[in-house]
Amino acid sequence: MLQPKVRIGTHKCVAITAVCSCLLCLAGHAVHAVEISPEATPAEAAAARALHEKYGGPRFFGYSGHDPKVLHLVDPKLTNGDIAPLGRIVSLEEVFLAGLAIDDEGLAPLAGLNKLRSLSLSGTAPNAKKRTMSLTGEGFAWLAMLPNLEKIWLRDLPVEAEHVANLSRIQGLKELWISERATLNGPRGWIADESVDALLSNLKDIKGLETFRLQTSDKTATAAAFAQWKSAATLKKLELEGVAIDRAGWVSLREFTAIESL
């Protein structure tokens, strides 16, 4: 016996698809809930959930879904106190802070994020011309407590060369990217010529680093900058954009036996 054919209108198919997507989304939220530290007070837990509800998940290419592992804070109005609740969201693995009104003390809450794998700090928000973050690098000391932190990206931050050494206390750091935007404080940016060697020299104690990128403009590095790097045997990728290396510097790079890309 022939079965009657049932046709569903295009608009009904779209509606059904939308409903199914919503159900899957809700199911995903039920399974992948934000994990709050058991040490948090009820007020702290509520503040942490509210912060993640507003800023959780990647917000680019039109996607604004919430991910319990991701937090992107891009708001020039946010201060140290405003972002403090993020330290109670222990499920975070990726944190992006850009253009916030914070200083080095604002990094203190990160010390409790044991699952954190990637951290991006930008002094300016995307498309902004004014730097709002005032990090000198002293607050990097808080990051030494993170057992799984592997990747750090620093952009448009007037970090002081001596404080960069705090990054060497991060045991598992594998990728480091330091970038300045040359147009931020004039044509030469914030990294002075005499600071390039000091900046690189203060990174010599980082062990196990595999990728290092420095983006600047019209600067010079000498052999001293690469002397005694403890990551010489593990560094696979070295990118120095806008940095001229003198002849002695190139000779010193022969010690970097693992480099695959330069």
SEGU-152314 format. One record per residue: residue in three letters; x, y, z of N, C-alpha, C, O in turn. Coordinates in pm, whole numbers, plus 32768, in hexadecimal, padded with zeros to 4 digits. Last residue first. Example, Ala and Ser with C-alpha at 12.3 -4.5 7.8 and 13.67 -1.06 7.14 Angstrom:
<pts>
ser85057F1F82C485577F9682CA850A80038313853D80728324 ala85277DC7830C84CE7E3E830C85287EB6830C85907EB4834E 
</pts>
This chain:
<pts>
leu98808C10849A98BD8C8C84C9989C8CFD846898C68D6F847D ser98388AC984FD98098B3D84B298438BBB84EF98398BD08568 glu98B98A138596988689E38517985B8A5684BF98588A4A8444 ile99AF89F0868F995E8A4C863E993A8A0F85B7999189DF856E ala9A548960873099D289248711997E897A86B499118951868D thr9B3D89ED87709B46897987169AC1893F86EB9ABC88F3868B phe9BB68AFB87A79B288AD487A79B188A6187449AEB8A7486D3 glu9CB38B45877A9C9C8AF087F09C0D8ABE87F79BEE8A618842 arg9CA98BF586B29CD08B6D868F9CBB8B0D87039CB28A9486F0 leu9C808CEF87139C088C9F86F99C2A8C1086CE9BD18BBB86C6 ser9D768D6587149D448D2F87939CCA8CD7877F9CAF8C7E87D0 val9D808DBF860D9DDD8D5586399DAA8D1486B89DB18C9A86C7 trp9CC68E8A86169CAB8E1585C39D058D9F85EB9CDA8D2B85EA gly9D4F8F3C86BC9CD18F0286E79CAD8E8686999C7C8E2486D1 ala9E1F8F8C86209E3E8F3C86979DC08EF886CC9DC48E898701 arg9D8F902785659DD58FAC853C9DF38F5185B39DE28ED885AA asp9C4A908D85EF9CD290A585BE9D19902085A39CE58FB685C5 ile9B029094857E9B62904D85D29BEF9065859A9C0690538522 ala99EC916685909A66914685459ACA910685A49AE5913C860F val9897913E859E9912913C85EE998791128596998490A78559 gly97AA911D852097D491A68539985191B0858E9872921B85C1 glu97728FED85BD9740904A8557976890D9857B974A910885E9 leu97E78ECF85F3980D8F53862197E88FB685B298368FCE8556 glu979C8D91865697728DFB85FA97938E82863797608EA486A2 leu97EC8C46866E98148CCB869B97EF8D318630981D8D2985BE lys97AA8B0486D3977E8B6F867B97A08BF686B897788C158728 lys981E8A5C878A980D8A2B870197EA8A9B869F98098A938628 leu98E18A3B88A3989C8A9C884F98978A6C87BE98FF8A568780 thr9981898A893198F68964891A98AC89C188BB9843899C8886 ala9A7D89ED895C9A748963892B99E58939890999D088D188CC ala9A528AEB89C39A9B8ADC89459A8A8A5289089A8A8A43888E ser99E48B2D8AAE998A8AED8A4E99CF8AD789C7998E8AB48965 lys9A9D8BB98B369A898B2F8B629A278AE48B099A188A6B8B15 trp9B878C8A8AA59AF88C688AA89AE98BD58ACE9B238B7E8A8D gln9C898CF58A999C628CA18B0A9BCC8C8A8B159B978C788B83 ala9C3C8E0A89CB9CA08DBF8A169C608D738A8A9C0D8DA88AD4 phe9BA18EAF893C9B838E1F89339BE48DC989849BDE8D4F8980 ala9C018FAC89689B738F94897E9B528EFF89829AF38ED689C5 ala9D078FB589179CEC8FAB89A79C5A8F8889C39C3B8F4C8A2A ala9CFD8FE7880A9D188F5E88379CF48F4B88C99CC98EDF88F2 thr9BE890D087E39C7590A687DB9C839017880D9C228FD88836 ala9AEC916B871F9B0F910E878B9B9F90E187769BCA90CE8705 thr9A37929186D39AAE923F86BE9AC891E887389ABD921587AA lys990A93018627995D92EE869E99D39292867D99D2924E8616 asp98279339857B98A69381857298FA937985F1992A93DF8622 ser972492C28648974B930585CC97CF934E85DD97E59396863E thr969A918486A796B4921086C596DA9253864196B5922385D6 gln96569054872E962D90AD86C29641913E86EE9602916D874C leu96D28F21877196DE8FAD879B96BE9004872397038FFD86BD arg968E8DDD87D996768E43877396858ECC87B3964C8EE8881D phe96ED8C91880B96F88D1B883B96E78D7B87C797298D6E8760 thr96B38B47886E96958BB0880C96A38C39884D966D8C5188B8 glu97128AB1894397198A7888BC97018AE0884F97358AD287E0 leu97B28AA28A7C976B8AF48A1C977F8ABC899097EF8A9C8969 gly98448A1D8B4397E089D28AF797918A238A92973489EE8A56 lys986F8B288C2998948AA28BFE98228A628BAF97AD8A6F8BD5 ile98E58C6A8C40986E8C198C22989D8B938BEB98E88B8D8B8B asp99C58D058C5C99B08C9B8CBF99318C4A8CA999148BEF8CF7 lys99C18DCF8B9B9A228D618B8D9A098CED8BEC9A348C7E8BD0 leu99338EB28BA098E78E398B8099418DBE8B7F99128D4F8B66 asn99DD8F818BBE998F8F5C8C3399338EE48C1A98EE8EB58C75 ser9A388FA38ABB9A928F698B209A468F3B8B9B9A6C8ED88BDA leu996190248A4299838F9B8A1A99DD8F578A8299CE8EE08A9C leu996C911B8ACB98F190CC8AC79911903A8AA898E28FE08AEE ala9A6D91748A949A46915B8B1F99CB91028B2599C190A98B79 asp9A609191897E9ABD913289B89A97910F8A479A9F909B8A70 val9994925A897A998291DA893699DF9170897099B291028991 ser99D0934D89EE998392ED8A3E9977926589FD995492048A40 glu9A4793F989449A9C93BF89AB9A55935589FD9A94930C8A4A asp9967944288A799D693F6886D9A2893AF88D99A4B933A88CB ala982F940B8959989F945E892F9910940688FA99199390891A ile96EE93C48920976D937E893797DE93D4890197EB93E48887 trp9610945388D2963B945E895D96BE9417897B96F9942D89E5 gly96259503879095E894A987F1962194B8887C965D951F889B arg967C95B186D196DB954C870096A294F2876D96EA949C87A0 pro95BC9671868D95E896128626964195A286599651953E8614 gly94D9968287AA953696BA874B956A964E86EF954795D98700 asn945C95B6883D94989629888094FF966B882495709687884D leu93EA951A876393A5953587E093DB95B18827938F960C8848 thr945C94C2867E94179543867793D9956C86FC939B95D68705 ala94C493C486AA95209434869B94DB94BD869E951B952186BD arg946992EE8799943293318724947C93B587159472940C876C glu951E91CC87F794FD9258880E94C59292878C94ED926A871E ser951D908A888A950390DF881694E7916E884194A2918588A4 ile958C8F5088D2958E8FD9890295839035888A95D69030882F trp953C8E10892195328E7188B5952A8EFB88F394CE8F19893F leu959C8CC9896995998D53899A959B8DB2892395F18DA888CB glu95678B7C89C7955A8BE1895C954B8C6B899994F88C8089F1 lys95928AE88AAB95C68AB58A2D95C38B1E89BD96138B188960 leu95B08AC68C05959C8B248B9795E18AF38B1796598AD88B17 gly95B48A368CF4958D89F28C79957D8A4B8C0095418A218B9D gln960C8AE28DC996528A678DAA96328A2C8D20968A89F68CDE ile96538C258DEE95E58BD18DBE96218B518D8596628B538D1D arg972A8CBE8E1B96FC8C6C8E8D96868C138E67965B8BC08EB7 ser97518D608D4897A68CE98D50977D8C8E8DC297AA8C1B8DC8 leu96BA8E3E8D7096828DD68D1B96D38D558D22969F8CE98D07 asn97578EEE8DF996F38EA38E4696B78E318DF496878DCE8E2C ala97E58F788D3C98268F048D7897C58EB18DCB97DC8E3A8DE2 val975690578D1097428FEA8CB2977F8F698CE997538EFB8CC9 his97B791128DBE974390C58DEA972290518D8B96DC8FF48DB1 glu9884918B8D3298A791398DA6983290E38DD6984790788E0F ala97FA92198C66985091A78C45986C914E8CBD986B90D48CB0 glu96A492638C92972F92858CAF978592088CA2975E919C8CCE val95A492908B9E95E492408C079675926B8C1896B892928BB8 pro94C593238B259549935C8B42959093128BB395B4934D8C19 leu941D926D8A32942D927F8AC394BA92B38ADF951B92758AB6 asp93CE920A893693BC9297895A93BF92AE89F1936E92F98A27 arg93A390BE899F9399911F8931938191AC8969932B91C089BE leu93FF8F7789D794028FFD8A0F94049062899E945B905D8947 trp939B8E348A0F93A48E9B89A7939A8F2389E993378F408A2C ile93FE8CF08A6A93E68D7A8A9693FA8DD88A20945D8DCE89D7 lys93C58B9D8AB793CC8C048A4F93A98C8C8A8993468C9C8ACF glu93B48AF18B8D94128AD18B2394278B448AC194908B4B8A80 leu93618A9E8CD1936A8B0E8C7493D98AF58C0E944D8AE68C33 asn934489E48D98932889BA8D0F93338A298CA793128A148C32 pro93748A508E9793BE89D88E6D93AD89B28DDB93FF89678DA6 leu93AE8B8A8F0E93568B418EB2939F8AC98E7793FE8ADB8E2B met94508C2C8F9E94058BC88FE993AF8B6F8F90936E8B128FC1 ala94B38CEE8EFE950D8C7F8F1F94C58C0E8F6894F78B9E8F6E leu94088DC08EED93F78D558E8B944F8CDC8EA894378C708E73 trp94588E7E8F9F93E38E2F8FC293D58DB68F67939C8D508F8F ala95218F018F1895498EA68F8394D48E4D8FAD94E98DDC8FD9 phe94B58FBA8E7594CF8F378E3A94F78ED18EA494EF8E588E8C gly94AA90AF8EED943D90528F0B94508FC98ECE94048F6D8EED glu957691378E769589910B8F00952190A38F27953C90498F77 gly952E91978D87956991128D87958290DF8E1495A090698E27 thr949D92788D7C952E92888D6D957592018D6495E991FA8D3D leu936A92DC8CFA93B9926D8D2F944D92848D15947592A18CA4 ser9281937F8CCF930093B58CFF935193488D43937893568DB7 met919493A18BC891D9934C8C28925E938A8C5092A393C48BFD thr915494548B02911294648B849152940D8BEF9147942C8C66 arg91BE950A89E891D9949D8A44919894B98ACB91A295288AFF lys9102956588CF9134958C89519149951389AA90F094BE89B7 lys908D950A87F0910A955587DE9149957B886391BA95AD8867 ala8FF193D287948FFE944787EC9087948887D790E7944687B2 asn8FDF92E687078FBC936386C18FC493E087188FA2944D86EA pro8FBE922C88318FC6922B879E8F9392AF87648F2992E0878A ala905192DE89488FE7928D890F8FF6928F8877903592EA8841 thr919F92CD89C991349312898290CC92AF895090EC923C8933 gly9243921D8A46922D92A08A8591BF92EF8A459187934A8A83 ser91F690CE8A6C9209913A8A0C91E791BF8A4F917D91CE8A8A leu92478F8A8AAA923A900C8AEB925890788A8692C7907F8A50 ser91E58E3F8ABD92038EAE8A6391E58F308AAB91798F438AE2 leu92378CF78B0E92178D7C8B4492438DE68AE192B68DE98AB5 ser91E98BA18B30920A8C0F8AD691DD8C948B10916B8CA18B3E arg91AB8AF78BFF92128ACD8BA092428B418B4992B58B438B1C leu912E8ABE8D40914B8B218CD991C18AF68C82922C8AD48CB5 lys90F68A238E1690E489E68D92910A8A438D2091068A1B8CAC asn91148AC18EF891748A558EE291688A128E5991C689CF8E2D leu90ED8BE78F5290B98B9F8EDD911A8B318EB491698B438E57 gly914D8C8C901790FB8C1B903F90C68BC78FCD907A8B688FE3 ala91D08D5F8FA192218CFC8FE891D18C819012920B8C18902E leu91238E1B8F4391498DB08EE791958D408F2D91998CD08EFC pro910B8EE3900390A78E78900190CC8E038FA5909A8D948FB8 ala91EE8F908FBD91F18F38903391888EC9902E91A98E589053 leu91DD904A8EF991FE8FC28ED091FB8F5F8F4392038EE68F2D gly91B8913E8F6E914491018F2D915D90738EFF90FE902A8EE0 glu92AB919C8FB6925C9156901D91E291128FE191AC90B5901D asp92FB92288ED0933691A58EEF92E791578F5892E190DC8F51 asp91BE92B68E6A924E92BC8E77928092328E9F923791D08E92 ile90AE93098D8590EA92BF8DF3918092D88DF791BB93078D96 ala8FD193398CCA900C93A18D209049935F8D9B901F93798E0C leu901092838B968FD092958C18901793038C67908993268C4A gly9066922D8A99903392B48AAA8FEC92CC8B2E8F9493218B35 ala902A90D88ACA905591418A6F901491C68A928F9B91CE8AA5 leu90688F908B11904B90108B509081907F8AF890F990848ADD phe900A8E4C8AFE90368EBA8AA990098F3C8AEA8F918F558AF7 val904D8D028B5A90218D868B88905F8DF08B2D90D78DEF8B13 glu90048BB08B6990308C1C8B118FF78CA08B418F7D8CAD8B50 glu8FA28B128C2B901F8AE68BEE90588B518B9390CF8B4F8B72 leu8ED18B088D498F0D8B568CDD8F938B1C8CAF8FEA8AFA8D00 ser8E608A948E218E5B8A468DA68EA48A8C8D348EB58A528CC8 val8E588B3F8EF78ECA8AE48EEF8EC88A8B8E738F268A3F8E5D ile8E128C648F3D8DE38C0F8ECF8E528BAC8EAE8EA18BC38E52 arg8E848D0C8FF28E328CA090298DFC8C438FBD8DBD8BDE8FDD gly8EFE8DD38F678F538D768FB08F088D028FED8F458CA19019 leu8E398E7A8F138E678E138EB48EC18DAD8EF78ECF8D3D8EC7 pro8E048F3C8FD58DB98EBE8FD98DEC8E538F798DCD8DDE8F8A ala8EAC901C8F878ED68FC18FF28E888F3E8FF48EC48ED69013 ile8E5790D98ED88E7E90588E9E8EA98FF38F088EC88F818EE6 asp8E1991B28F7C8DB2917B8F248DD590F18EF18D7E909C8EDF gly8F0891F68FFB8E9B91BD90488E32917B8FF38DF69117901B asn8F9A92638F208FCB91EF8F6C8F5A91A98FB68F4D912F8FB1 thr8E9592BE8E308F0792D88E868F3592578ECB8EFE91EC8EB3 leu8E0393088CFA8E1C92A28D5F8E9E92BD8DAB8F0792CF8D6E lys8DEC93B58C2A8DB293DE8CA98DD2937E8D1B8DBE939F8D90 pro8E46934A8B3E8E9B93AE8B818E6593DE8C078EA994278C4E asp8E3591FF8AF58DE0926C8B238E3592D18B718E6992AF8BDB val8E4190CB8ABE8E6C913E8A6E8E0F91B18A8F8DA791C48A50 leu8E858F8F8B178E5C900F8B528E9890808B018F1190948AFF his8E2F8E548AE58E678EC48A998E308F458AD48DBA8F648AC4 leu8E638D0F8B488E318D908B768E7A8DFF8B2B8EF58E078B30 val8E1C8BB18B3F8E4E8C2A8AFD8E108CA78B398D9A8CAA8B5A lys8DA28AD28B9C8E348AD28BA18E708B568B718EEA8B698B79 pro8C968AE18B718CC48AE68BFD8D5B8AED8C0A8D8F8B0B8C76 asp8C228BB08A7D8C768B3C8A908CAD8B458B1E8CEC8BA98B41 his8B178C3389C68B5E8C2C8A458BA98BA78A518B738B3D8A31 gly8B258CD888848AFC8C6E88DE8B4F8C6B895C8BC18C9A895E ser8B3D8D8A87B88B388DC088418B0B8D5788A58AD28D77890D tyr8BC58DC9867E8BA08D6386E18BA48D9E876D8C078DDD8792 gly8C238E7E85C88B948E7585D88B668E0F863E8AEE8DFE8654 phe8D378E7D85DB8CF98E3E85668C648E26857A8C2C8DC68545 phe8D348E6E87438D6B8E9B86C48D2B8E4B86548CF08DE1866C arg8D488E2B88648CEB8E8888248D2B8EC287A68D528F3687A1 pro8D4A8D03892D8D898D5788C78D228DAF88838CB18D838869 gly8CD58D0B8A868CD68CD889FD8D158D39899C8D178DB189B3 gly8C448DFF8B5E8C798D7A8B448C718D538AB28C118D748A6C tyr8BD78EF18BAB8C508EF38B5A8C868E698B348CED8E608AF2 lys8AE78EBE8C338AF38F358BDE8B698F2D8B7D8B608F5D8B0C glu8B148DD68CBC8A9B8DDF8C6B8AA58E538C088A738E4B8B98 his8BF48E198D508C028DBC8CE08B888DC08C858B968DAF8C0C leu8B808EC88E088BEE8EF58DB38BFC8E9B8D398C0E8ECB8CC9 ala8AC78E228E858A978E988E3C8B028ECB8DDC8AE38EF48D6C arg8B708D6C8F018B148D3D8E998AE18DB28E448AD38DA58DCB ala8BEF8E1A8FB68C3D8DD28F528BE48DA28EE08C098DAF8E6B ala8B1C8E6D90558B658ED190078BB58E8F8F978BBE8EC48F29 ala8AD88D7A90CC8A758DC190798AB98E27901F8A958E368FAB ala8BC18D46915B8B958CE990F48B328D2C90958B398D19901C glu8BC28E19920F8C2E8E0E91AE8C068DB2913A8C268DCD90C7 ala8ADA8DDB92A28AE28E5A925A8B4F8E5591EE8B3B8E87917F pro8B1E8CE293128AAC8CEE92B88AB18D6E92658A8E8D6D91EE thr8C898CC692F68C108CE293438B9B8CE992E28BB18CF6926A ala8D5D8BC192808D188C4092698C9F8C4F92C48C578BEE92DC glu8DC58ACB92948DEB8B2992FD8DA28BAF92EF8DAA8C049348 pro8D868A4491B28D388A24922A8D588A82929F8D0D8A889300 ser8D7B8B0590888DCB8AD390F88D738AB791718D1F8B099194 ile8CA88A978F828CCB8AFF8FE38D188AC090578CF88A519083 glu8C8B8A528E358CB68A1A8EB58CE88A8A8F108D468AD18EEF val8B798A5F8D5D8BEC8AA68D948C0C8A6E8E1D8BB38A5C8E71 ala8B1E892C8CB88B00899F8D0E8B8289DF8D3E8BEA899D8D47 his8ADD88718BDB8B5788BF8BEB8B3A893E8C3B8B3E89AC8C06 val89DD88078BEC8A4E87AE8BFE8ACD87FD8C208B1E87D38C73 ala893B88E18BC68920888C8C3A899888358C5A89B8881C8CCE his899689478ADA89A989978B52899689428BCF89D789588C35 gly8941887B8A2E89CF88958A3E89EB88E48ABC8A4B88C78B03 ala882F889A8A40886B881E8A71890088318A8A893687FF8AED leu8815898E89C687F189828A53882E89048A90885A89048B03 cys8866894388C588AE89AB890E8895899F89A388F189A589F4 leu87A4888D8880882E8860888A888188C288DA88D8889B8928 leu86C9893A887F86CA88CA88DD8757889588EF87808874895F cys871189E487AE87018A1B8835870889AD889D874589BF8907 ser870E893286D9878B897486FE878489AA878B87E589A087D7 cys860088F086D38662888886F086E688C5871D87268894877A val859789E98689857189AD870985D7894487338600893E87A7 ala86088A06858C86278A6785F586098A2F867E86578A4186DC thr859189338503862289368513864A8992858486A3897285D3 ile84888987850984AD890B854C854389088568856F88E085D3 ala849C8A6D846B846E8A7884F5849789FD854684C38A0885B8 val84EC8A02837885438A6183BC85208A6B844F85778A6F84A5 cys840A896D833F848B892A835184EC8983839D8534895683F6 lys834C8A33831E833D89D7838F83BF898D83AA83E08971841D his83A78AAC823883A68AFB82B383968AA3832E83CB8AC28399 thr837F89DE817E84078A0C819E840C8A57822184688A448271 gly828D88E381DF82B4896281A3833E898E81D2836B8968823E ile8299878D81AA829E87F7820E82D1887681CB833688738186 arg81D286888135822E86F3811782248760818281B8878781AE val81AB8536811E819385AA817581FD86128157827585F7815F lys8106844C8057817B84A1806C8157851B80BE80F2855D80A6 pro8071831B80C0806483A6809380E183F580B4811E83E3811D gln80DD81E2804C80D2823E80BC80C782CD8088810F82F2802B leu803A80D97FA7808981527F9F807081AD80167FFE81C2803F met80547F8980008000800080008058807C800080B580888050 
</pts>
